[in-house]
Amino acid sequence: MCVGVPMQVISIEGDQALTEVDGVKREASLMLLDQEVKVGDFVIIHAGFAISKLDEEDAKATLELMREVFEPELMG
């Protein structure tokens, strides 16, 4: 199963962003996006690449749904 995860950009250096969600940090390439991304923006991260930019409200709603679906007791 492939899952893209909304993460918030906390720093940018060139085409690389450091992103974070729930204390987990990941580096991701911004090279696939055709939109400007700034610190504080939310992006969908998949396989080390930011593949989409989304607004904060949509990001938070998606994260809430993901937390419900991936609750530890449901993961086996």
All heavy atoms as a GROMACS GRO file, in nm:
protein
  579
    1MET      N    1   0.085  -0.117   0.000
    1MET     CA    2   0.000   0.000   0.000
    1MET      C    3   0.090   0.124   0.000
    1MET      O    4   0.184   0.134   0.075
    1MET     CB    5  -0.090  -0.001   0.124
    1MET     CG    6  -0.172   0.124   0.138
    1MET     SD    7  -0.301   0.117   0.265
    1MET     CE    8  -0.208   0.117   0.414
    2CYS      N    9   0.059   0.217  -0.084
    2CYS     CA   10   0.132   0.343  -0.091
    2CYS      C   11   0.049   0.452  -0.025
    2CYS      O   12  -0.069   0.465  -0.056
    2CYS     CB   13   0.160   0.381  -0.235
    2CYS     SG   14   0.262   0.262  -0.321
    3VAL      N   15   0.111   0.526   0.065
    3VAL     CA   16   0.040   0.631   0.135
    3VAL      C   17   0.121   0.760   0.126
    3VAL      O   18   0.239   0.761   0.158
    3VAL     CB   19   0.020   0.594   0.284
    3VAL    CG1   20  -0.048   0.707   0.359
    3VAL    CG2   21  -0.060   0.465   0.295
    4GLY      N   22   0.056   0.865   0.084
    4GLY     CA   23   0.116   0.997   0.090
    4GLY      C   24   0.072   1.061   0.221
    4GLY      O   25  -0.044   1.047   0.262
    5VAL      N   26   0.163   1.126   0.288
    5VAL     CA   27   0.134   1.182   0.420
    5VAL      C   28   0.148   1.334   0.417
    5VAL      O   29   0.250   1.386   0.374
    5VAL     CB   30   0.233   1.124   0.524
    5VAL    CG1   31   0.207   1.182   0.662
    5VAL    CG2   32   0.224   0.972   0.526
    6PRO      N   33   0.046   1.405   0.466
    6PRO     CA   34   0.059   1.550   0.478
    6PRO      C   35   0.161   1.585   0.585
    6PRO      O   36   0.155   1.533   0.697
    6PRO     CB   37  -0.080   1.598   0.521
    6PRO     CG   38  -0.172   1.485   0.498
    6PRO     CD   39  -0.088   1.360   0.506
    7MET      N   40   0.256   1.669   0.550
    7MET     CA   41   0.357   1.712   0.646
    7MET      C   42   0.379   1.862   0.628
    7MET      O   43   0.364   1.916   0.519
    7MET     CB   44   0.488   1.635   0.625
    7MET     CG   45   0.472   1.484   0.643
    7MET     SD   46   0.626   1.392   0.636
    7MET     CE   47   0.686   1.416   0.804
    8GLN      N   48   0.419   1.927   0.737
    8GLN     CA   49   0.443   2.071   0.734
    8GLN      C   50   0.590   2.099   0.708
    8GLN      O   51   0.677   2.036   0.769
    8GLN     CB   52   0.400   2.135   0.865
    8GLN     CG   53   0.402   2.286   0.860
    8GLN     CD   54   0.338   2.350   0.981
    8GLN    OE1   55   0.338   2.293   1.089
    8GLN    NE2   56   0.282   2.467   0.962
    9VAL      N   57   0.615   2.191   0.620
    9VAL     CA   58   0.753   2.230   0.587
    9VAL      C   59   0.809   2.315   0.700
    9VAL      O   60   0.749   2.416   0.738
    9VAL     CB   61   0.756   2.308   0.454
    9VAL    CG1   62   0.897   2.358   0.424
    9VAL    CG2   63   0.704   2.222   0.340
   10ILE      N   64   0.924   2.272   0.755
   10ILE     CA   65   0.985   2.349   0.863
   10ILE      C   66   1.113   2.419   0.820
   10ILE      O   67   1.157   2.510   0.886
   10ILE     CB   68   1.007   2.264   0.990
   10ILE    CG1   69   1.093   2.143   0.964
   10ILE    CG2   70   0.873   2.222   1.048
   10ILE    CD1   71   1.128   2.064   1.090
   11SER      N   72   1.173   2.376   0.709
   11SER     CA   73   1.285   2.449   0.652
   11SER      C   74   1.302   2.408   0.506
   11SER      O   75   1.257   2.300   0.466
   11SER     CB   76   1.415   2.426   0.730
   11SER     OG   77   1.460   2.294   0.715
   12ILE      N   78   1.365   2.495   0.430
   12ILE     CA   79   1.390   2.468   0.288
   12ILE      C   80   1.533   2.508   0.258
   12ILE      O   81   1.578   2.616   0.299
   12ILE     CB   82   1.294   2.548   0.198
   12ILE    CG1   83   1.149   2.506   0.224
   12ILE    CG2   84   1.330   2.528   0.050
   12ILE    CD1   85   1.046   2.593   0.151
   13GLU      N   86   1.603   2.421   0.184
   13GLU     CA   87   1.737   2.453   0.137
   13GLU      C   88   1.745   2.403  -0.007
   13GLU      O   89   1.748   2.282  -0.031
   13GLU     CB   90   1.842   2.387   0.225
   13GLU     CG   91   1.982   2.431   0.191
   13GLU     CD   92   2.085   2.383   0.291
   13GLU    OE1   93   2.056   2.384   0.412
   13GLU    OE2   94   2.192   2.341   0.247
   14GLY      N   95   1.745   2.495  -0.100
   14GLY     CA   96   1.744   2.458  -0.241
   14GLY      C   97   1.612   2.389  -0.274
   14GLY      O   98   1.505   2.443  -0.248
   15ASP      N   99   1.622   2.270  -0.334
   15ASP     CA  100   1.502   2.191  -0.368
   15ASP      C  101   1.468   2.089  -0.260
   15ASP      O  102   1.384   2.003  -0.281
   15ASP     CB  103   1.523   2.116  -0.500
   15ASP     CG  104   1.510   2.208  -0.620
   15ASP    OD1  105   1.450   2.317  -0.605
   15ASP    OD2  106   1.557   2.171  -0.728
   16GLN      N  107   1.534   2.097  -0.146
   16GLN     CA  108   1.509   2.003  -0.038
   16GLN      C  109   1.435   2.072   0.077
   16GLN      O  110   1.471   2.182   0.117
   16GLN     CB  111   1.640   1.945   0.017
   16GLN     CG  112   1.708   1.846  -0.075
   16GLN     CD  113   1.630   1.717  -0.087
   16GLN    OE1  114   1.589   1.682  -0.197
   16GLN    NE2  115   1.608   1.649   0.022
   17ALA      N  116   1.334   2.004   0.128
   17ALA     CA  117   1.259   2.056   0.243
   17ALA      C  118   1.272   1.959   0.359
   17ALA      O  119   1.278   1.838   0.340
   17ALA     CB  120   1.111   2.073   0.207
   18LEU      N  121   1.278   2.014   0.478
   18LEU     CA  122   1.264   1.934   0.598
   18LEU      C  123   1.120   1.951   0.643
   18LEU      O  124   1.072   2.063   0.657
   18LEU     CB  125   1.362   1.979   0.707
   18LEU     CG  126   1.357   1.898   0.837
   18LEU    CD1  127   1.394   1.752   0.810
   18LEU    CD2  128   1.452   1.958   0.939
   19THR      N  129   1.051   1.838   0.659
   19THR     CA  130   0.909   1.841   0.692
   19THR      C  131   0.886   1.768   0.823
   19THR      O  132   0.968   1.688   0.867
   19THR     CB  133   0.825   1.777   0.581
   19THR    OG1  134   0.863   1.640   0.565
   19THR    CG2  135   0.844   1.850   0.449
   20GLU      N  136   0.770   1.794   0.885
   20GLU     CA  137   0.741   1.735   1.015
   20GLU      C  138   0.592   1.712   1.033
   20GLU      O  139   0.510   1.792   0.986
   20GLU     CB  140   0.792   1.829   1.125
   20GLU     CG  141   0.783   1.775   1.266
   20GLU     CD  142   0.651   1.805   1.336
   20GLU    OE1  143   0.584   1.902   1.300
   20GLU    OE2  144   0.616   1.726   1.425
   21VAL      N  145   0.560   1.602   1.097
   21VAL     CA  146   0.423   1.579   1.145
   21VAL      C  147   0.432   1.491   1.268
   21VAL      O  148   0.508   1.394   1.272
   21VAL     CB  149   0.332   1.516   1.037
   21VAL    CG1  150   0.374   1.374   1.001
   21VAL    CG2  151   0.187   1.518   1.081
   22ASP      N  152   0.362   1.527   1.372
   22ASP     CA  153   0.359   1.453   1.499
   22ASP      C  154   0.499   1.423   1.553
   22ASP      O  155   0.524   1.315   1.607
   22ASP     CB  156   0.279   1.323   1.484
   22ASP     CG  157   0.131   1.349   1.460
   22ASP    OD1  158   0.085   1.461   1.487
   22ASP    OD2  159   0.061   1.256   1.414
   23GLY      N  160   0.592   1.515   1.535
   23GLY     CA  161   0.727   1.497   1.586
   23GLY      C  162   0.818   1.417   1.495
   23GLY      O  163   0.937   1.404   1.522
   24VAL      N  164   0.766   1.362   1.388
   24VAL     CA  165   0.846   1.285   1.292
   24VAL      C  166   0.893   1.380   1.182
   24VAL      O  167   0.811   1.449   1.122
   24VAL     CB  168   0.766   1.168   1.230
   24VAL    CG1  169   0.848   1.097   1.124
   24VAL    CG2  170   0.719   1.073   1.338
   25LYS      N  171   1.024   1.381   1.157
   25LYS     CA  172   1.080   1.469   1.055
   25LYS      C  173   1.132   1.386   0.938
   25LYS      O  174   1.189   1.279   0.958
   25LYS     CB  175   1.194   1.553   1.113
   25LYS     CG  176   1.146   1.649   1.221
   25LYS     CD  177   1.260   1.729   1.279
   25LYS     CE  178   1.206   1.822   1.388
   25LYS     NZ  179   1.313   1.889   1.461
   26ARG      N  180   1.109   1.437   0.818
   26ARG     CA  181   1.156   1.372   0.696
   26ARG      C  182   1.204   1.478   0.598
   26ARG      O  183   1.142   1.583   0.584
   26ARG     CB  184   1.044   1.291   0.628
   26ARG     CG  185   0.996   1.172   0.705
   26ARG     CD  186   1.097   1.059   0.702
   26ARG     NE  187   1.049   0.941   0.767
   26ARG     CZ  188   1.072   0.908   0.894
   26ARG    NH1  189   1.143   0.989   0.970
   26ARG    NH2  190   1.024   0.798   0.946
   27GLU      N  191   1.313   1.446   0.529
   27GLU     CA  192   1.356   1.531   0.418
   27GLU      C  193   1.280   1.489   0.294
   27GLU      O  194   1.251   1.370   0.276
   27GLU     CB  195   1.505   1.518   0.396
   27GLU     CG  196   1.587   1.581   0.505
   27GLU     CD  197   1.735   1.587   0.471
   27GLU    OE1  198   1.771   1.566   0.354
   27GLU    OE2  199   1.814   1.614   0.562
   28ALA      N  200   1.249   1.586   0.209
   28ALA     CA  201   1.177   1.556   0.086
   28ALA      C  202   1.221   1.652  -0.024
   28ALA      O  203   1.248   1.770   0.002
   28ALA     CB  204   1.027   1.568   0.109
   29SER      N  205   1.224   1.601  -0.143
   29SER     CA  206   1.255   1.684  -0.259
   29SER      C  207   1.130   1.762  -0.301
   29SER      O  208   1.019   1.709  -0.302
   29SER     CB  209   1.300   1.596  -0.375
   29SER     OG  210   1.313   1.674  -0.492
   30LEU      N  211   1.152   1.887  -0.338
   30LEU     CA  212   1.042   1.973  -0.388
   30LEU      C  213   1.041   1.979  -0.540
   30LEU      O  214   0.961   2.050  -0.598
   30LEU     CB  215   1.057   2.114  -0.330
   30LEU     CG  216   1.055   2.126  -0.178
   30LEU    CD1  217   1.086   2.270  -0.136
   30LEU    CD2  218   0.920   2.084  -0.123
   31MET      N  219   1.130   1.904  -0.606
   31MET     CA  220   1.149   1.920  -0.750
   31MET      C  221   1.027   1.882  -0.835
   31MET      O  222   1.018   1.922  -0.949
   31MET     CB  223   1.272   1.841  -0.797
   31MET     CG  224   1.259   1.692  -0.786
   31MET     SD  225   1.409   1.603  -0.833
   31MET     CE  226   1.411   1.631  -1.009
   32LEU      N  227   0.932   1.807  -0.781
   32LEU     CA  228   0.815   1.768  -0.860
   32LEU      C  229   0.701   1.869  -0.853
   32LEU      O  230   0.604   1.859  -0.927
   32LEU     CB  231   0.762   1.631  -0.813
   32LEU     CG  232   0.857   1.513  -0.831
   32LEU    CD1  233   0.791   1.385  -0.781
   32LEU    CD2  234   0.896   1.498  -0.977
   33LEU      N  235   0.712   1.966  -0.764
   33LEU     CA  236   0.604   2.065  -0.749
   33LEU      C  237   0.623   2.181  -0.844
   33LEU      O  238   0.734   2.228  -0.865
   33LEU     CB  239   0.600   2.117  -0.605
   33LEU     CG  240   0.562   2.015  -0.498
   33LEU    CD1  241   0.567   2.081  -0.361
   33LEU    CD2  242   0.424   1.959  -0.524
   34ASP      N  243   0.513   2.228  -0.900
   34ASP     CA  244   0.519   2.346  -0.986
   34ASP      C  245   0.467   2.470  -0.914
   34ASP      O  246   0.447   2.573  -0.976
   34ASP     CB  247   0.443   2.323  -1.117
   34ASP     CG  248   0.296   2.294  -1.095
   34ASP    OD1  249   0.253   2.283  -0.978
   34ASP    OD2  250   0.223   2.281  -1.195
   35GLN      N  251   0.444   2.456  -0.782
   35GLN     CA  252   0.398   2.568  -0.701
   35GLN      C  253   0.509   2.609  -0.605
   35GLN      O  254   0.590   2.526  -0.562
   35GLN     CB  255   0.276   2.529  -0.618
   35GLN     CG  256   0.155   2.489  -0.697
   35GLN     CD  257   0.049   2.436  -0.604
   35GLN    OE1  258   0.060   2.326  -0.555
   35GLN    NE2  259  -0.053   2.517  -0.580
   36GLU      N  260   0.510   2.736  -0.569
   36GLU     CA  261   0.605   2.782  -0.468
   36GLU      C  262   0.567   2.725  -0.332
   36GLU      O  263   0.449   2.722  -0.296
   36GLU     CB  264   0.605   2.935  -0.460
   36GLU     CG  265   0.702   2.988  -0.357
   36GLU     CD  266   0.693   3.140  -0.342
   36GLU    OE1  267   0.617   3.204  -0.415
   36GLU    OE2  268   0.763   3.193  -0.255
   37VAL      N  269   0.665   2.677  -0.260
   37VAL     CA  270   0.643   2.623  -0.126
   37VAL      C  271   0.725   2.705  -0.028
   37VAL      O  272   0.842   2.735  -0.053
   37VAL     CB  273   0.686   2.474  -0.119
   37VAL    CG1  274   0.673   2.422   0.023
   37VAL    CG2  275   0.603   2.391  -0.215
   38LYS      N  276   0.662   2.744   0.083
   38LYS     CA  277   0.729   2.823   0.186
   38LYS      C  278   0.726   2.747   0.318
   38LYS      O  279   0.644   2.655   0.337
   38LYS     CB  280   0.656   2.958   0.204
   38LYS     CG  281   0.654   3.043   0.079
   38LYS     CD  282   0.576   3.170   0.101
   38LYS     CE  283   0.431   3.129   0.114
   38LYS     NZ  284   0.335   3.233   0.111
   39VAL      N  285   0.813   2.788   0.408
   39VAL     CA  286   0.812   2.733   0.544
   39VAL      C  287   0.673   2.757   0.604
   39VAL      O  288   0.617   2.865   0.592
   39VAL     CB  289   0.921   2.798   0.631
   39VAL    CG1  290   0.907   2.758   0.777
   39VAL    CG2  291   1.059   2.761   0.577
   40GLY      N  292   0.616   2.652   0.662
   40GLY     CA  293   0.482   2.659   0.720
   40GLY      C  294   0.376   2.597   0.632
   40GLY      O  295   0.267   2.564   0.679
   41ASP      N  296   0.404   2.582   0.501
   41ASP     CA  297   0.309   2.518   0.411
   41ASP      C  298   0.298   2.369   0.440
   41ASP      O  299   0.389   2.308   0.497
   41ASP     CB  300   0.353   2.536   0.265
   41ASP     CG  301   0.333   2.676   0.212
   41ASP    OD1  302   0.258   2.754   0.275
   41ASP    OD2  303   0.393   2.708   0.108
   42PHE      N  304   0.188   2.311   0.398
   42PHE     CA  305   0.170   2.166   0.407
   42PHE      C  306   0.183   2.105   0.268
   42PHE      O  307   0.132   2.161   0.170
   42PHE     CB  308   0.032   2.131   0.465
   42PHE     CG  309   0.025   2.147   0.613
   42PHE    CD1  310  -0.003   2.271   0.669
   42PHE    CD2  311   0.048   2.039   0.698
   42PHE    CE1  312  -0.009   2.287   0.806
   42PHE    CE2  313   0.043   2.055   0.835
   42PHE     CZ  314   0.014   2.180   0.890
   43VAL      N  315   0.252   1.993   0.261
   43VAL     CA  316   0.269   1.920   0.136
   43VAL      C  317   0.242   1.772   0.162
   43VAL      O  318   0.254   1.724   0.274
   43VAL     CB  319   0.412   1.938   0.078
   43VAL    CG1  320   0.432   2.081   0.030
   43VAL    CG2  321   0.519   1.901   0.178
   44ILE      N  322   0.205   1.700   0.056
   44ILE     CA  323   0.190   1.555   0.064
   44ILE      C  324   0.326   1.494   0.030
   44ILE      O  325   0.382   1.523  -0.077
   44ILE     CB  326   0.085   1.502  -0.036
   44ILE    CG1  327  -0.053   1.563  -0.009
   44ILE    CG2  328   0.081   1.350  -0.035
   44ILE    CD1  329  -0.122   1.509   0.113
   45ILE      N  330   0.380   1.412   0.120
   45ILE     CA  331   0.509   1.346   0.100
   45ILE      C  332   0.486   1.200   0.065
   45ILE      O  333   0.412   1.128   0.134
   45ILE     CB  334   0.597   1.354   0.227
   45ILE    CG1  335   0.616   1.499   0.271
   45ILE    CG2  336   0.730   1.283   0.204
   45ILE    CD1  337   0.688   1.586   0.171
   46HIS      N  338   0.549   1.157  -0.044
   46HIS     CA  339   0.543   1.017  -0.085
   46HIS      C  340   0.680   0.978  -0.142
   46HIS      O  341   0.728   1.043  -0.234
   46HIS     CB  342   0.434   0.995  -0.189
   46HIS     CG  343   0.430   0.855  -0.240
   46HIS    ND1  344   0.385   0.751  -0.164
   46HIS    CD2  345   0.467   0.802  -0.358
   46HIS    CE1  346   0.395   0.639  -0.232
   46HIS    NE2  347   0.445   0.668  -0.352
   47ALA      N  348   0.738   0.875  -0.086
   47ALA     CA  349   0.865   0.820  -0.135
   47ALA      C  350   0.974   0.926  -0.146
   47ALA      O  351   1.052   0.927  -0.241
   47ALA     CB  352   0.844   0.750  -0.268
   48GLY      N  353   0.978   1.016  -0.051
   48GLY     CA  354   1.085   1.115  -0.048
   48GLY      C  355   1.061   1.238  -0.134
   48GLY      O  356   1.149   1.324  -0.145
   49PHE      N  357   0.943   1.247  -0.193
   49PHE     CA  358   0.911   1.362  -0.277
   49PHE      C  359   0.784   1.430  -0.228
   49PHE      O  360   0.688   1.363  -0.190
   49PHE     CB  361   0.888   1.319  -0.424
   49PHE     CG  362   1.013   1.274  -0.492
   49PHE    CD1  363   1.050   1.141  -0.488
   49PHE    CD2  364   1.093   1.364  -0.560
   49PHE    CE1  365   1.166   1.097  -0.550
   49PHE    CE2  366   1.209   1.322  -0.623
   49PHE     CZ  367   1.245   1.188  -0.618
   50ALA      N  368   0.784   1.563  -0.231
   50ALA     CA  369   0.660   1.637  -0.212
   50ALA      C  370   0.585   1.631  -0.344
   50ALA      O  371   0.638   1.671  -0.448
   50ALA     CB  372   0.689   1.781  -0.172
   51ILE      N  373   0.464   1.575  -0.342
   51ILE     CA  374   0.392   1.555  -0.468
   51ILE      C  375   0.273   1.648  -0.484
   51ILE      O  376   0.214   1.655  -0.591
   51ILE     CB  377   0.346   1.408  -0.484
   51ILE    CG1  378   0.257   1.364  -0.369
   51ILE    CG2  379   0.468   1.316  -0.499
   51ILE    CD1  380   0.194   1.227  -0.388
   52SER      N  381   0.237   1.719  -0.377
   52SER     CA  382   0.125   1.811  -0.385
   52SER      C  383   0.130   1.907  -0.268
   52SER      O  384   0.177   1.872  -0.161
   52SER     CB  385  -0.007   1.732  -0.383
   52SER     OG  386  -0.117   1.816  -0.388
   53LYS      N  387   0.082   2.026  -0.290
   53LYS     CA  388   0.069   2.124  -0.183
   53LYS      C  389  -0.078   2.129  -0.145
   53LYS      O  390  -0.165   2.116  -0.232
   53LYS     CB  391   0.116   2.261  -0.234
   53LYS     CG  392   0.115   2.371  -0.132
   53LYS     CD  393   0.172   2.499  -0.196
   53LYS     CE  394   0.151   2.617  -0.106
   53LYS     NZ  395   0.201   2.741  -0.170
   54LEU      N  396  -0.108   2.142  -0.016
   54LEU     CA  397  -0.248   2.151   0.024
   54LEU      C  398  -0.262   2.253   0.136
   54LEU      O  399  -0.164   2.288   0.203
   54LEU     CB  400  -0.304   2.015   0.066
   54LEU     CG  401  -0.252   1.947   0.192
   54LEU    CD1  402  -0.348   1.836   0.230
   54LEU    CD2  403  -0.115   1.891   0.171
   55ASP      N  404  -0.386   2.302   0.152
   55ASP     CA  405  -0.403   2.405   0.255
   55ASP      C  406  -0.409   2.340   0.392
   55ASP      O  407  -0.431   2.221   0.407
   55ASP     CB  408  -0.525   2.493   0.227
   55ASP     CG  409  -0.657   2.422   0.238
   55ASP    OD1  410  -0.672   2.333   0.324
   55ASP    OD2  411  -0.748   2.456   0.161
   56GLU      N  412  -0.386   2.422   0.494
   56GLU     CA  413  -0.373   2.373   0.631
   56GLU      C  414  -0.498   2.300   0.677
   56GLU      O  415  -0.490   2.196   0.743
   56GLU     CB  416  -0.341   2.490   0.724
   56GLU     CG  417  -0.317   2.447   0.867
   56GLU     CD  418  -0.267   2.560   0.955
   56GLU    OE1  419  -0.231   2.667   0.902
   56GLU    OE2  420  -0.264   2.541   1.078
   57GLU      N  421  -0.616   2.351   0.643
   57GLU     CA  422  -0.742   2.288   0.686
   57GLU      C  423  -0.754   2.147   0.628
   57GLU      O  424  -0.788   2.052   0.699
   57GLU     CB  425  -0.860   2.374   0.641
   57GLU     CG  426  -0.994   2.321   0.687
   57GLU     CD  427  -1.107   2.412   0.646
   57GLU    OE1  428  -1.088   2.536   0.651
   57GLU    OE2  429  -1.213   2.361   0.608
   58ASP      N  430  -0.724   2.131   0.500
   58ASP     CA  431  -0.730   1.998   0.438
   58ASP      C  432  -0.624   1.905   0.498
   58ASP      O  433  -0.649   1.786   0.519
   58ASP     CB  434  -0.710   2.008   0.287
   58ASP     CG  435  -0.831   2.067   0.217
   58ASP    OD1  436  -0.941   2.069   0.276
   58ASP    OD2  437  -0.815   2.112   0.102
   59ALA      N  438  -0.506   1.959   0.525
   59ALA     CA  439  -0.398   1.877   0.583
   59ALA      C  440  -0.439   1.825   0.720
   59ALA      O  441  -0.424   1.706   0.750
   59ALA     CB  442  -0.270   1.958   0.593
   60LYS      N  443  -0.492   1.912   0.804
   60LYS     CA  444  -0.531   1.871   0.939
   60LYS      C  445  -0.648   1.771   0.936
   60LYS      O  446  -0.650   1.675   1.014
   60LYS     CB  447  -0.565   1.994   1.024
   60LYS     CG  448  -0.439   2.072   1.058
   60LYS     CD  449  -0.467   2.192   1.145
   60LYS     CE  450  -0.334   2.260   1.181
   60LYS     NZ  451  -0.350   2.379   1.261
   61ALA      N  452  -0.744   1.790   0.846
   61ALA     CA  453  -0.855   1.695   0.834
   61ALA      C  454  -0.803   1.559   0.789
   61ALA      O  455  -0.845   1.454   0.841
   61ALA     CB  456  -0.959   1.750   0.737
   62THR      N  457  -0.712   1.559   0.693
   62THR     CA  458  -0.656   1.432   0.643
   62THR      C  459  -0.576   1.362   0.752
   62THR      O  460  -0.587   1.240   0.771
   62THR     CB  461  -0.566   1.460   0.521
   62THR    OG1  462  -0.644   1.522   0.420
   62THR    CG2  463  -0.505   1.331   0.468
   63LEU      N  464  -0.497   1.438   0.829
   63LEU     CA  465  -0.419   1.377   0.937
   63LEU      C  466  -0.510   1.318   1.044
   63LEU      O  467  -0.480   1.210   1.098
   63LEU     CB  468  -0.325   1.481   0.998
   63LEU     CG  469  -0.205   1.517   0.909
   63LEU    CD1  470  -0.134   1.641   0.963
   63LEU    CD2  471  -0.109   1.400   0.898
   64GLU      N  472  -0.619   1.383   1.076
   64GLU     CA  473  -0.713   1.328   1.174
   64GLU      C  474  -0.770   1.194   1.126
   64GLU      O  475  -0.780   1.098   1.202
   64GLU     CB  476  -0.827   1.427   1.202
   64GLU     CG  477  -0.789   1.535   1.299
   64GLU     CD  478  -0.740   1.481   1.434
   64GLU    OE1  479  -0.805   1.394   1.493
   64GLU    OE2  480  -0.633   1.526   1.477
   65LEU      N  481  -0.807   1.188   0.999
   65LEU     CA  482  -0.858   1.062   0.943
   65LEU      C  483  -0.751   0.953   0.946
   65LEU      O  484  -0.779   0.837   0.980
   65LEU     CB  485  -0.908   1.083   0.801
   65LEU     CG  486  -1.037   1.162   0.787
   65LEU    CD1  487  -1.064   1.195   0.640
   65LEU    CD2  488  -1.153   1.084   0.846
   66MET      N  489  -0.629   0.989   0.911
   66MET     CA  490  -0.519   0.891   0.912
   66MET      C  491  -0.492   0.840   1.053
   66MET      O  492  -0.466   0.721   1.073
   66MET     CB  493  -0.393   0.952   0.852
   66MET     CG  494  -0.405   0.979   0.702
   66MET     SD  495  -0.259   1.054   0.630
   66MET     CE  496  -0.159   0.905   0.610
   67ARG      N  497  -0.499   0.928   1.152
   67ARG     CA  498  -0.476   0.886   1.291
   67ARG      C  499  -0.584   0.787   1.335
   67ARG      O  500  -0.555   0.691   1.407
   67ARG     CB  501  -0.473   1.007   1.383
   67ARG     CG  502  -0.349   1.092   1.366
   67ARG     CD  503  -0.352   1.214   1.457
   67ARG     NE  504  -0.238   1.300   1.430
   67ARG     CZ  505  -0.247   1.423   1.382
   67ARG    NH1  506  -0.365   1.479   1.358
   67ARG    NH2  507  -0.138   1.494   1.359
   68GLU      N  508  -0.708   0.811   1.293
   68GLU     CA  509  -0.817   0.718   1.327
   68GLU      C  510  -0.795   0.582   1.261
   68GLU      O  511  -0.810   0.478   1.324
   68GLU     CB  512  -0.952   0.776   1.283
   68GLU     CG  513  -0.999   0.892   1.365
   68GLU     CD  514  -1.129   0.950   1.312
   68GLU    OE1  515  -1.206   0.876   1.248
   68GLU    OE2  516  -1.152   1.068   1.336
   69VAL      N  517  -0.759   0.582   1.134
   69VAL     CA  518  -0.744   0.458   1.058
   69VAL      C  519  -0.623   0.378   1.105
   69VAL      O  520  -0.627   0.256   1.115
   69VAL     CB  521  -0.732   0.488   0.908
   69VAL    CG1  522  -0.691   0.364   0.829
   69VAL    CG2  523  -0.863   0.545   0.856
   70PHE      N  524  -0.514   0.449   1.137
   70PHE     CA  525  -0.389   0.381   1.173
   70PHE      C  526  -0.365   0.376   1.324
   70PHE      O  527  -0.251   0.373   1.367
   70PHE     CB  528  -0.271   0.448   1.103
   70PHE     CG  529  -0.279   0.439   0.954
   70PHE    CD1  530  -0.285   0.553   0.876
   70PHE    CD2  531  -0.281   0.316   0.890
   70PHE    CE1  532  -0.293   0.546   0.737
   70PHE    CE2  533  -0.289   0.308   0.752
   70PHE     CZ  534  -0.295   0.422   0.676
   71GLU      N  535  -0.472   0.374   1.403
   71GLU     CA  536  -0.456   0.361   1.548
   71GLU      C  537  -0.376   0.234   1.576
   71GLU      O  538  -0.397   0.132   1.512
   71GLU     CB  539  -0.592   0.352   1.616
   71GLU     CG  540  -0.667   0.481   1.618
   71GLU     CD  541  -0.799   0.468   1.692
   71GLU    OE1  542  -0.801   0.407   1.799
   71GLU    OE2  543  -0.898   0.518   1.638
   72PRO      N  544  -0.284   0.239   1.674
   72PRO     CA  545  -0.198   0.123   1.702
   72PRO      C  546  -0.275  -0.007   1.725
   72PRO      O  547  -0.233  -0.112   1.678
   72PRO     CB  548  -0.122   0.165   1.828
   72PRO     CG  549  -0.123   0.313   1.825
   72PRO     CD  550  -0.252   0.353   1.759
   73GLU      N  551  -0.388   0.000   1.793
   73GLU     CA  552  -0.461  -0.125   1.819
   73GLU      C  553  -0.523  -0.184   1.693
   73GLU      O  554  -0.552  -0.302   1.687
   73GLU     CB  555  -0.568  -0.105   1.928
   73GLU     CG  556  -0.673  -0.003   1.896
   73GLU     CD  557  -0.638   0.138   1.943
   73GLU    OE1  558  -0.524   0.160   1.986
   73GLU    OE2  559  -0.724   0.223   1.936
   74LEU      N  560  -0.537  -0.104   1.588
   74LEU     CA  561  -0.591  -0.154   1.462
   74LEU      C  562  -0.481  -0.208   1.371
   74LEU      O  563  -0.508  -0.272   1.271
   74LEU     CB  564  -0.668  -0.044   1.389
   74LEU     CG  565  -0.791   0.010   1.460
   74LEU    CD1  566  -0.854   0.122   1.379
   74LEU    CD2  567  -0.891  -0.101   1.485
   75MET      N  568  -0.355  -0.179   1.405
   75MET     CA  569  -0.244  -0.220   1.320
   75MET      C  570  -0.198  -0.363   1.347
   75MET      O  571  -0.112  -0.415   1.281
   75MET     CB  572  -0.126  -0.124   1.338
   75MET     CG  573  -0.158   0.018   1.298
   75MET     SD  574  -0.204   0.035   1.124
   75MET     CE  575  -0.046   0.008   1.047
   76GLY      N  576  -0.257  -0.430   1.444
   76GLY     CA  577  -0.226  -0.571   1.466
   76GLY      C  578  -0.121  -0.589   1.565
   76GLY      O  579  -0.049  -0.674   1.583
   0.00000   0.00000   0.00000
